[in-house]
Amino acid sequence: MNSQTKKLSIAGILCAVAVVGSLISFPAFGSQCAPVQHMVNILCAVMLGPWYGVGVAFTASLLRNLLSLGTLMAFPGSMFGALLCGIVYWKTKKITLTLIAEVFGTAVLGGLGAYPVAIFLMGRSAADTAVYAFIVPFLISTAAGALLSGILLAALKKAGFIKDTEDKQ
């Protein structure tokens, strides 16, 4: 099978996993936390690269919103983390750094990026919404997703589905 076709197929499957996985979510500090999306971001980073990761994050966020399974916070909450962890894995090939990049990208960059979305697109009052208001809920969600993906990637590495790139650097 063509490499691009294979990557697109995997991206479609991971997008579906993210959308269905959003049924496993929990509220935290005014945000809906969906850790499966962050697990998918890391899997995309390792298997497909940063641009596919951002595409899957955007598509899953769009579908989640169209199906009323998420909020507009899904966009900054997933896309920043997907881009950052994808770039980190692309440059370093280290899974541990990739997990940390997902957590930082989503919690800090995505949390800060959610502020203008909340103010301008969701109509929240700037006086009632702190700039850092989304960092803690995004941190909770992405940390859970990073833990899930770390366990899954360790199992896939042990089974031989993922090459042991961390030890070769």
N, C-alpha and C positions, 0 to 999 in steps of 0.2 A: 504494500500500500504506500502511496505517496506520503512523504513526510508531512507536508502541509495538511493533507486530508486527515492524517492520523492526529496531528495536533489540534485541528479544528474539532474532530470527534471527541477527543479527550476534554477540550474546553467546553463543549456542549454538555457532556456528562457532568463535569464539575459544576457547571452553572446550574444544572438540574439539582444536583446534590445541595448546593447553596440555597436554592429556592425551597426545596422540600425541607431542608434542615432548619429553615427559619421557623418552622412549626415548633421547633425546640428552642424556645426563647423565654426570657424572663425579664421583668421590669427591674430597673435599677436607677434610682435618682432621676426619674422622669425620662428615661431613655429605654428603648426595648433592646435588650442584649441578645444577639444571635451568634453564639460562638462558632457555629458550623461555618459561617461565612469566612471567619478568620482562618479556620482550618483549611478551607478551600483556597484562600489567598496564598498560604504557604505551599500547599500542594502544587498550585499553578506556578509559583516561583521556581520550585525544584524541577518540575516536569516540563514546563512550557516556556518560562521566561517572563520578564516584567510586562511586556506589552499585552500578551495574552492574559496575564493576571489582571491588569487594569480593565481589559475588555470583559472578562468574566465578572469582575466585581461590578462594573457598570451595568451589564446586562442583568445580572442577578438582582441588583438593587432596583432596576427599572421594573422587572417582573414582580418582585416582592411588593412594590408600590402599586402596580396595576392590579394585583390580586389582593390588595389590602392586608398583606402579611408584614409590612414594614412601614417606616416613615421616611420622610425626606432625609433624615439623619443617616440613612443607610448609604447614601452616596459618599459623603466625606468620611463616614465611619468605615468604609471598606476600601475605597479607591486609594487613599493615601498610604494605607498599610500595604496594599497589594503592590503599588509602585515601588515603595521603599524596600520591601523584603525581596521583590523580584530583582531589583538592581543589586542589592547586597549579595544575593545568591549568585547572580550572573558574574559579579566581580570576584567573589571570594570562594565560592563553592563550599562554604561552611554552613551547615544546617543550624548550628547553635546561634551564629550571628544573624542568620535569616529569621529565626524565631524572635530574637531581640529586636530586629528591625521592624518586624510586623507589629510588635507591641508598641514600640516607639512611634512608628508611622501612624498607627491607628489612634492610640491614646493621646499623644501630644499633637501631632500635625492634624489628624482627623478631628480631634476635639476642638482645636482652635479653628479649623475650617468649618466646623458645624455652627459656630457663632453667627457668621453672616447669613447662613442658610436659615437659621432660626429667626433672625431679625427680619430679613427681607422677604423670604419666601413663605415662612410659616406665621408671620405676623406677631411674633412674640415681642414684648416690650424690651427695649434695650436696658431700661432701668431695672427690670425684673430678672434679666438674664446676665449672669456674669460671663466674662470672656472665657474663663476656665471651667464653666459649668458642665461641659460634656466630657472633660478629660477623665474623671473618675468612672462614670458608667462605661465609657469606651475602654478604659483600662481593664475593668472587670471582664468585659466581653472578650476582648482580644487575648487576655491572659489565659482564659479558659480555652479559647480556640487554639492558642499556641501550645498549650499542654496537650490537647487532643492530637494536634498534628505531630508533635514531637513523639508521642507514643506510636502513632500510625507510621511515621517515617522510620522509626527504629525497627518496627516490625517488618516493614517493606525492605529495609536494608538487610535485616537478618535473613529474610526469605530470598534475597538476591535480586529483587526487582529494582533496587536503586544501588548504583555503584557506590563504593565507599570512597567518596571524594575528600572527606575531611582529613583522613590520615595521610593523603598523598601530598598535601600542601606544606 
